[in-house]
Amino acid sequence: MQTEILKVSGMNCSGCTSNVVKALKEVNGVSDAHASLAAGEATVNFDERMTSSKQLKSAVQRAGYGVDSANANQSHEGKGGCCA
């Protein structure tokens, strides 16, 4: 199992965090996911043999949010999620 922290932009309410968590949990290999509105982050536990960071980011983007690794230097603007 591996843990990844993703910086998520575009989350504006608890509905947004729920959407991000739901999108991540739908990815095959994800065992757990949590999102923090205050931190602008999602923490994901996943089996790296079944999925990848790229697939996790893609799932969050398909849900309408911007995403990058927490330790990356640049961020991507989100589309506004559920509140736009």
C-alpha positions as CSV (number, residue, x, y, z in Angstrom):
1,M,0.0,0.0,0.0
2,Q,1.1,3.5,-0.8
3,T,-0.2,6.9,0.5
4,E,-0.3,10.0,-1.7
5,I,-1.2,13.5,-0.7
6,L,-2.8,15.5,-3.5
7,K,-3.2,19.3,-3.5
8,V,-6.8,19.8,-4.8
9,S,-8.0,23.2,-6.0
10,G,-11.6,24.2,-6.6
11,M,-13.0,22.7,-3.4
12,N,-15.3,25.3,-1.8
13,C,-17.6,23.3,0.5
14,S,-18.2,19.9,2.1
15,G,-20.0,18.8,-1.0
16,C,-16.8,19.3,-2.9
17,T,-14.8,17.3,-0.5
18,S,-17.4,14.5,-0.8
19,N,-17.1,14.6,-4.6
20,V,-13.3,14.3,-4.4
21,V,-13.4,11.4,-2.0
22,K,-16.1,9.6,-4.1
23,A,-14.1,10.1,-7.3
24,L,-10.9,8.7,-5.6
25,K,-12.7,5.7,-4.0
26,E,-14.1,4.7,-7.4
27,V,-10.6,4.1,-8.7
28,N,-9.7,0.4,-8.6
29,G,-7.0,-0.2,-6.0
30,V,-7.9,2.7,-3.6
31,S,-8.5,1.4,-0.1
32,D,-9.3,4.8,1.6
33,A,-9.5,8.5,0.8
34,H,-10.0,11.6,2.8
35,A,-10.2,15.3,1.7
36,S,-9.6,18.4,3.8
37,L,-11.3,21.6,2.7
38,A,-9.2,23.7,5.0
39,A,-5.9,22.2,3.8
40,G,-7.0,21.9,0.2
41,E,-5.7,18.3,0.1
42,A,-6.8,14.8,-0.4
43,T,-5.0,11.8,1.2
44,V,-5.3,8.5,-0.6
45,N,-4.2,5.0,0.4
46,F,-3.9,2.7,-2.6
47,D,-2.3,-0.4,-4.0
48,E,0.4,0.8,-6.4
49,R,0.1,-2.5,-8.3
50,M,-3.5,-1.7,-9.2
51,T,-3.4,2.1,-9.8
52,S,-1.0,5.0,-10.1
53,S,-0.7,8.6,-9.0
54,K,-1.6,9.6,-12.6
55,Q,-4.9,7.7,-12.4
56,L,-5.7,9.3,-9.1
57,K,-5.1,12.8,-10.4
58,S,-7.2,12.0,-13.5
59,A,-10.1,10.9,-11.4
60,V,-10.0,14.1,-9.4
61,Q,-9.8,16.2,-12.6
62,R,-12.8,14.3,-14.1
63,A,-14.8,15.2,-11.0
64,G,-14.1,18.9,-11.9
65,Y,-11.2,19.9,-9.6
66,G,-7.6,20.9,-10.2
67,V,-4.9,18.6,-8.7
68,D,-1.2,18.2,-8.2
69,S,1.1,16.3,-5.8
70,A,1.4,18.1,-2.4
71,N,5.1,18.5,-2.8
72,A,4.9,19.9,-6.4
73,N,5.9,23.5,-7.1
74,Q,3.1,24.5,-9.3
75,S,-0.6,24.0,-8.9
76,H,-3.4,23.7,-11.5
77,E,-6.5,25.8,-11.3
78,G,-9.7,23.8,-10.8
79,K,-12.9,24.1,-12.7
80,G,-14.8,25.0,-9.6
81,G,-16.2,21.7,-8.6
82,C,-19.8,21.5,-7.4
83,C,-20.0,25.2,-6.4
84,A,-19.0,26.9,-9.6
